[in-house]
Amino acid sequence: MENIQFNTKLELFSNYLNNPQNIDINWEVVIALKVNKYISAMLSTQLLYDNDVFIPKNDGTLNGGAGTQFKESFGIGFSYNFQGYGVR
């Protein structure tokens, strides 16, 4: 589509010296939309999994372990060009 851009990046990591079977994941997705001449929007997501990061559970105990983290953001932009209005 003409006014939509889709970008994705997937990175996979492994510590070859310590537990090489555990793979860490970093996956980013960005969708940029140009609504019209003045307005644009962007949706961004990121999924992280790191086996070495301890994530506590919300049940009040000290149990926990490796888990998936997810981040998303949404932005709207407005732009206008003032060129040509007598500014020198």
N, CA, C and O atoms as a GROMACS GRO file, in nm:
protein
  352
    1MET      N    1   0.083  -0.117   0.000
    1MET     CA    2   0.000   0.000   0.000
    1MET      C    3   0.088   0.125   0.000
    1MET      O    4   0.201   0.123   0.051
    2GLU      N    5   0.037   0.230  -0.056
    2GLU     CA    6   0.117   0.349  -0.078
    2GLU      C    7   0.147   0.426   0.049
    2GLU      O    8   0.259   0.477   0.064
    3ASN      N    9   0.054   0.437   0.141
    3ASN     CA   10   0.072   0.520   0.260
    3ASN      C   11   0.101   0.442   0.387
    3ASN      O   12   0.091   0.496   0.497
    4ILE      N   13   0.137   0.314   0.373
    4ILE     CA   14   0.164   0.230   0.490
    4ILE      C   15   0.303   0.168   0.476
    4ILE      O   16   0.336   0.112   0.372
    5GLN      N   17   0.382   0.180   0.581
    5GLN     CA   18   0.512   0.114   0.586
    5GLN      C   19   0.512   0.012   0.699
    5GLN      O   20   0.466   0.041   0.809
    6PHE      N   21   0.563  -0.107   0.670
    6PHE     CA   22   0.570  -0.214   0.769
    6PHE      C   23   0.716  -0.259   0.778
    6PHE      O   24   0.774  -0.303   0.678
    7ASN      N   25   0.774  -0.249   0.897
    7ASN     CA   26   0.911  -0.293   0.920
    7ASN      C   27   0.914  -0.389   1.037
    7ASN      O   28   0.845  -0.369   1.137
    8THR      N   29   0.992  -0.494   1.023
    8THR     CA   30   1.007  -0.589   1.132
    8THR      C   31   1.153  -0.632   1.142
    8THR      O   32   1.224  -0.638   1.042
    9LYS      N   33   1.196  -0.661   1.265
    9LYS     CA   34   1.332  -0.706   1.289
    9LYS      C   35   1.328  -0.815   1.397
    9LYS      O   36   1.272  -0.795   1.505
   10LEU      N   37   1.387  -0.929   1.366
   10LEU     CA   38   1.393  -1.040   1.461
   10LEU      C   39   1.539  -1.071   1.489
   10LEU      O   40   1.617  -1.097   1.397
   11GLU      N   41   1.576  -1.067   1.617
   11GLU     CA   42   1.712  -1.100   1.659
   11GLU      C   43   1.707  -1.218   1.756
   11GLU      O   44   1.629  -1.216   1.852
   12LEU      N   45   1.787  -1.317   1.731
   12LEU     CA   46   1.796  -1.437   1.815
   12LEU      C   47   1.938  -1.446   1.868
   12LEU      O   48   2.034  -1.434   1.793
   13PHE      N   49   1.951  -1.468   1.999
   13PHE     CA   50   2.081  -1.475   2.064
   13PHE      C   51   2.091  -1.603   2.145
   13PHE      O   52   1.991  -1.656   2.194
   14SER      N   53   2.213  -1.651   2.157
   14SER     CA   54   2.239  -1.767   2.242
   14SER      C   55   2.377  -1.754   2.303
   14SER      O   56   2.471  -1.710   2.237
   15ASN      N   57   2.390  -1.793   2.429
   15ASN     CA   58   2.519  -1.798   2.495
   15ASN      C   59   2.577  -1.936   2.470
   15ASN      O   60   2.532  -2.034   2.530
   16TYR      N   61   2.675  -1.945   2.384
   16TYR     CA   62   2.730  -2.075   2.345
   16TYR      C   63   2.807  -2.144   2.457
   16TYR      O   64   2.826  -2.265   2.452
   17LEU      N   65   2.853  -2.069   2.557
   17LEU     CA   66   2.930  -2.128   2.666
   17LEU      C   67   2.843  -2.174   2.782
   17LEU      O   68   2.881  -2.265   2.856
   18ASN      N   69   2.727  -2.110   2.801
   18ASN     CA   70   2.641  -2.142   2.913
   18ASN      C   71   2.498  -2.163   2.862
   18ASN      O   72   2.434  -2.066   2.820
   19ASN      N   73   2.447  -2.284   2.864
   19ASN     CA   74   2.313  -2.320   2.817
   19ASN      C   75   2.287  -2.274   2.673
   19ASN      O   76   2.201  -2.188   2.651
   20PRO      N   77   2.358  -2.330   2.576
   20PRO     CA   78   2.338  -2.285   2.436
   20PRO      C   79   2.201  -2.320   2.380
   20PRO      O   80   2.162  -2.265   2.276
   21GLN      N   81   2.127  -2.408   2.443
   21GLN     CA   82   1.993  -2.444   2.395
   21GLN      C   83   1.890  -2.336   2.425
   21GLN      O   84   1.783  -2.335   2.365
   22ASN      N   85   1.921  -2.244   2.518
   22ASN     CA   86   1.830  -2.134   2.551
   22ASN      C   87   1.854  -2.018   2.456
   22ASN      O   88   1.964  -1.964   2.449
   23ILE      N   89   1.751  -1.980   2.383
   23ILE     CA   90   1.762  -1.873   2.284
   23ILE      C   91   1.686  -1.751   2.334
   23ILE      O   92   1.570  -1.760   2.372
   24ASP      N   93   1.754  -1.636   2.332
   24ASP     CA   94   1.692  -1.509   2.367
   24ASP      C   95   1.634  -1.446   2.240
   24ASP      O   96   1.693  -1.458   2.132
   25ILE      N   97   1.519  -1.381   2.254
   25ILE     CA   98   1.447  -1.328   2.138
   25ILE      C   99   1.422  -1.178   2.157
   25ILE      O  100   1.383  -1.134   2.265
   26ASN      N  101   1.446  -1.102   2.052
   26ASN     CA  102   1.412  -0.960   2.046
   26ASN      C  103   1.343  -0.939   1.912
   26ASN      O  104   1.408  -0.947   1.807
   27TRP      N  105   1.212  -0.911   1.913
   27TRP     CA  106   1.134  -0.896   1.790
   27TRP      C  107   1.064  -0.762   1.793
   27TRP      O  108   0.983  -0.735   1.882
   28GLU      N  109   1.096  -0.678   1.696
   28GLU     CA  110   1.037  -0.545   1.686
   28GLU      C  111   0.954  -0.534   1.559
   28GLU      O  112   0.994  -0.582   1.453
   29VAL      N  113   0.838  -0.470   1.570
   29VAL     CA  114   0.749  -0.446   1.456
   29VAL      C  115   0.706  -0.300   1.460
   29VAL      O  116   0.662  -0.250   1.564
   30VAL      N  117   0.719  -0.230   1.346
   30VAL     CA  118   0.679  -0.090   1.336
   30VAL      C  119   0.589  -0.075   1.214
   30VAL      O  120   0.625  -0.116   1.104
   31ILE      N  121   0.471  -0.016   1.235
   31ILE     CA  122   0.379   0.017   1.127
   31ILE      C  123   0.362   0.168   1.126
   31ILE      O  124   0.318   0.227   1.225
   32ALA      N  125   0.397   0.231   1.013
   32ALA     CA  126   0.384   0.376   0.999
   32ALA      C  127   0.277   0.405   0.895
   32ALA      O  128   0.277   0.347   0.786
   33LEU      N  129   0.185   0.493   0.929
   33LEU     CA  130   0.074   0.528   0.842
   33LEU      C  131   0.077   0.677   0.811
   33LEU      O  132   0.093   0.759   0.901
   34LYS      N  133   0.064   0.712   0.685
   34LYS     CA  134   0.047   0.852   0.648
   34LYS      C  135  -0.100   0.872   0.617
   34LYS      O  136  -0.148   0.830   0.512
   35VAL      N  137  -0.171   0.938   0.709
   35VAL     CA  138  -0.315   0.954   0.697
   35VAL      C  139  -0.349   1.052   0.586
   35VAL      O  140  -0.431   1.022   0.499
   36ASN      N  141  -0.287   1.170   0.589
   36ASN     CA  142  -0.305   1.268   0.483
   36ASN      C  143  -0.179   1.355   0.478
   36ASN      O  144  -0.076   1.317   0.533
   37LYS      N  145  -0.188   1.471   0.414
   37LYS     CA  146  -0.072   1.558   0.396
   37LYS      C  147  -0.015   1.606   0.530
   37LYS      O  148   0.104   1.636   0.538
   38TYR      N  149  -0.096   1.615   0.633
   38TYR     CA  150  -0.055   1.675   0.759
   38TYR      C  151  -0.043   1.576   0.875
   38TYR      O  152   0.030   1.603   0.971
   39ILE      N  153  -0.112   1.465   0.870
   39ILE     CA  154  -0.121   1.375   0.986
   39ILE      C  155  -0.058   1.239   0.952
   39ILE      O  156  -0.081   1.182   0.846
   40SER      N  157   0.022   1.189   1.047
   40SER     CA  158   0.079   1.055   1.036
   40SER      C  159   0.062   0.983   1.170
   40SER      O  160   0.046   1.047   1.274
   41ALA      N  161   0.068   0.852   1.166
   41ALA     CA  162   0.054   0.772   1.287
   41ALA      C  163   0.155   0.658   1.283
   41ALA      O  164   0.200   0.617   1.176
   42MET      N  165   0.191   0.608   1.402
   42MET     CA  166   0.287   0.500   1.412
   42MET      C  167   0.247   0.405   1.526
   42MET      O  168   0.210   0.449   1.634
   43LEU      N  169   0.256   0.278   1.500
   43LEU     CA  170   0.233   0.174   1.600
   43LEU      C  171   0.359   0.090   1.608
   43LEU      O  172   0.407   0.038   1.506
   44SER      N  173   0.413   0.075   1.727
   44SER     CA  174   0.538   0.002   1.747
   44SER      C  175   0.518  -0.102   1.856
   44SER      O  176   0.460  -0.074   1.961
   45THR      N  177   0.568  -0.224   1.832
   45THR     CA  178   0.564  -0.329   1.934
   45THR      C  179   0.702  -0.392   1.946
   45THR      O  180   0.779  -0.395   1.850
   46GLN      N  181   0.731  -0.443   2.064
   46GLN     CA  182   0.856  -0.514   2.089
   46GLN      C  183   0.829  -0.630   2.183
   46GLN      O  184   0.768  -0.613   2.289
   47LEU      N  185   0.874  -0.747   2.144
   47LEU     CA  186   0.861  -0.867   2.226
   47LEU      C  187   1.002  -0.911   2.266
   47LEU      O  188   1.089  -0.927   2.181
   48LEU      N  189   1.023  -0.930   2.396
   48LEU     CA  190   1.152  -0.971   2.449
   48LEU      C  191   1.137  -1.099   2.530
   48LEU      O  192   1.045  -1.113   2.611
   49TYR      N  193   1.229  -1.191   2.507
   49TYR     CA  194   1.239  -1.309   2.593
   49TYR      C  195   1.386  -1.330   2.623
   49TYR      O  196   1.466  -1.349   2.532
   50ASP      N  197   1.422  -1.326   2.751
   50ASP     CA  198   1.559  -1.349   2.794
   50ASP      C  199   1.555  -1.451   2.906
   50ASP      O  200   1.493  -1.428   3.010
   51ASN      N  201   1.620  -1.562   2.885
   51ASN     CA  202   1.617  -1.672   2.982
   51ASN      C  203   1.687  -1.635   3.112
   51ASN      O  204   1.657  -1.693   3.216
   52ASP      N  205   1.780  -1.539   3.109
   52ASP     CA  206   1.856  -1.502   3.228
   52ASP      C  207   1.788  -1.396   3.315
   52ASP      O  208   1.835  -1.368   3.425
   53VAL      N  209   1.678  -1.337   3.269
   53VAL     CA  210   1.608  -1.233   3.345
   53VAL      C  211   1.501  -1.298   3.432
   53VAL      O  212   1.420  -1.377   3.384
   54PHE      N  213   1.503  -1.265   3.561
   54PHE     CA  214   1.407  -1.320   3.656
   54PHE      C  215   1.286  -1.228   3.664
   54PHE      O  216   1.300  -1.110   3.697
   55ILE      N  217   1.168  -1.282   3.634
   55ILE     CA  218   1.044  -1.206   3.641
   55ILE      C  219   0.958  -1.266   3.753
   55ILE      O  220   0.915  -1.380   3.742
   56PRO      N  221   0.932  -1.188   3.862
   56PRO     CA  222   0.850  -1.243   3.971
   56PRO      C  223   0.704  -1.255   3.930
   56PRO      O  224   0.655  -1.180   3.846
   57LYS      N  225   0.637  -1.350   3.990
   57LYS     CA  226   0.494  -1.368   3.964
   57LYS      C  227   0.414  -1.274   4.053
   57LYS      O  228   0.463  -1.230   4.157
   58ASN      N  229   0.292  -1.244   4.014
   58ASN     CA  230   0.208  -1.150   4.089
   58ASN      C  231   0.119  -1.219   4.193
   58ASN      O  232   0.020  -1.160   4.236
   59ASP      N  233   0.152  -1.340   4.233
   59ASP     CA  234   0.068  -1.411   4.328
   59ASP      C  235   0.114  -1.393   4.473
   59ASP      O  236   0.063  -1.461   4.562
   60GLY      N  237   0.209  -1.302   4.498
   60GLY     CA  238   0.253  -1.275   4.634
   60GLY      C  239   0.365  -1.366   4.682
   60GLY      O  240   0.414  -1.348   4.794
   61THR      N  241   0.406  -1.462   4.603
   61THR     CA  242   0.515  -1.551   4.643
   61THR      C  243   0.643  -1.506   4.574
   61THR      O  244   0.643  -1.416   4.490
   62LEU      N  245   0.752  -1.571   4.610
   62LEU     CA  246   0.880  -1.542   4.546
   62LEU      C  247   0.905  -1.631   4.425
   62LEU      O  248   1.015  -1.630   4.370
   63ASN      N  249   0.806  -1.706   4.384
   63ASN     CA  250   0.822  -1.789   4.265
   63ASN      C  251   0.833  -1.700   4.142
   63ASN      O  252   0.780  -1.589   4.140
   64GLY      N  253   0.900  -1.748   4.044
   64GLY     CA  254   0.916  -1.673   3.920
   64GLY      C  255   1.017  -1.741   3.831
   64GLY      O  256   1.059  -1.854   3.858
   65GLY      N  257   1.057  -1.673   3.728
   65GLY     CA  258   1.156  -1.727   3.637
   65GLY      C  259   1.156  -1.647   3.508
   65GLY      O  260   1.110  -1.533   3.503
   66ALA      N  261   1.210  -1.709   3.406
   66ALA     CA  262   1.217  -1.642   3.276
   66ALA      C  263   1.076  -1.623   3.221
   66ALA      O  264   0.989  -1.707   3.242
   67GLY      N  265   1.055  -1.514   3.153
   67GLY     CA  266   0.924  -1.487   3.098
   67GLY      C  267   0.932  -1.393   2.980
   67GLY      O  268   1.039  -1.342   2.946
   68THR      N  269   0.821  -1.372   2.918
   68THR     CA  270   0.813  -1.286   2.800
   68THR      C  271   0.772  -1.145   2.842
   68THR      O  272   0.683  -1.127   2.925
   69GLN      N  273   0.837  -1.046   2.784
   69GLN     CA  274   0.805  -0.906   2.807
   69GLN      C  275   0.753  -0.848   2.676
   69GLN      O  276   0.803  -0.882   2.569
   70PHE      N  277   0.654  -0.759   2.685
   70PHE     CA  278   0.593  -0.701   2.566
   70PHE      C  279   0.576  -0.551   2.586
   70PHE      O  280   0.528  -0.507   2.690
   71LYS      N  281   0.614  -0.475   2.485
   71LYS     CA  282   0.600  -0.329   2.491
   71LYS      C  283   0.534  -0.282   2.362
   71LYS      O  284   0.566  -0.331   2.254
   72GLU      N  285   0.442  -0.188   2.375
   72GLU     CA  286   0.379  -0.131   2.257
   72GLU      C  287   0.365   0.020   2.277
   72GLU      O  288   0.350   0.068   2.389
   73SER      N  289   0.370   0.092   2.166
   73SER     CA  290   0.351   0.236   2.172
   73SER      C  291   0.278   0.282   2.046
   73SER      O  292   0.289   0.222   1.940
   74PHE      N  293   0.204   0.392   2.062
   74PHE     CA  294   0.126   0.448   1.953
   74PHE      C  295   0.149   0.598   1.952
   74PHE      O  296   0.144   0.663   2.056
   75GLY      N  297   0.174   0.652   1.834
   75GLY     CA  298   0.198   0.796   1.824
   75GLY      C  299   0.126   0.856   1.705
   75GLY      O  300   0.108   0.793   1.601
   76ILE      N  301   0.085   0.981   1.722
   76ILE     CA  302   0.022   1.057   1.615
   76ILE      C  303   0.103   1.185   1.597
   76ILE      O  304   0.137   1.252   1.694
   77GLY      N  305   0.132   1.218   1.471
   77GLY     CA  306   0.211   1.337   1.442
   77GLY      C  307   0.138   1.432   1.350
   77GLY      O  308   0.057   1.391   1.266
   78PHE      N  309   0.168   1.560   1.366
   78PHE     CA  310   0.111   1.664   1.282
   78PHE      C  311   0.226   1.748   1.229
   78PHE      O  312   0.312   1.790   1.306
   79SER      N  313   0.229   1.773   1.098
   79SER     CA  314   0.335   1.856   1.041
   79SER      C  315   0.275   1.953   0.940
   79SER      O  316   0.179   1.922   0.869
   80TYR      N  317   0.336   2.071   0.937
   80TYR     CA  318   0.293   2.173   0.843
   80TYR      C  319   0.415   2.250   0.798
   80TYR      O  320   0.500   2.283   0.880
   81ASN      N  321   0.425   2.281   0.671
   81ASN     CA  322   0.538   2.352   0.616
   81ASN      C  323   0.502   2.498   0.599
   81ASN      O  324   0.409   2.531   0.526
   82PHE      N  325   0.576   2.591   0.668
   82PHE     CA  326   0.553   2.734   0.663
   82PHE      C  327   0.634   2.802   0.553
   82PHE      O  328   0.636   2.925   0.547
   83GLN      N  329   0.698   2.728   0.470
   83GLN     CA  330   0.782   2.784   0.365
   83GLN      C  331   0.698   2.863   0.263
   83GLN      O  332   0.591   2.819   0.223
   84GLY      N  333   0.749   2.979   0.222
   84GLY     CA  334   0.681   3.058   0.121
   84GLY      C  335   0.586   3.162   0.175
   84GLY      O  336   0.510   3.219   0.097
   85TYR      N  337   0.587   3.192   0.304
   85TYR     CA  338   0.497   3.290   0.362
   85TYR      C  339   0.573   3.416   0.404
   85TYR      O  340   0.545   3.473   0.510
   86GLY      N  341   0.667   3.461   0.323
   86GLY     CA  342   0.738   3.585   0.349
   86GLY      C  343   0.849   3.575   0.451
   86GLY      O  344   0.903   3.678   0.490
   87VAL      N  345   0.885   3.458   0.496
   87VAL     CA  346   0.994   3.441   0.592
   87VAL      C  347   1.124   3.441   0.513
   87VAL      O  348   1.141   3.361   0.421
   88ARG      N  349   1.216   3.530   0.549
   88ARG     CA  350   1.343   3.540   0.476
   88ARG      C  351   1.460   3.522   0.566
   88ARG      O  352   1.574   3.528   0.520
   0.00000   0.00000   0.00000
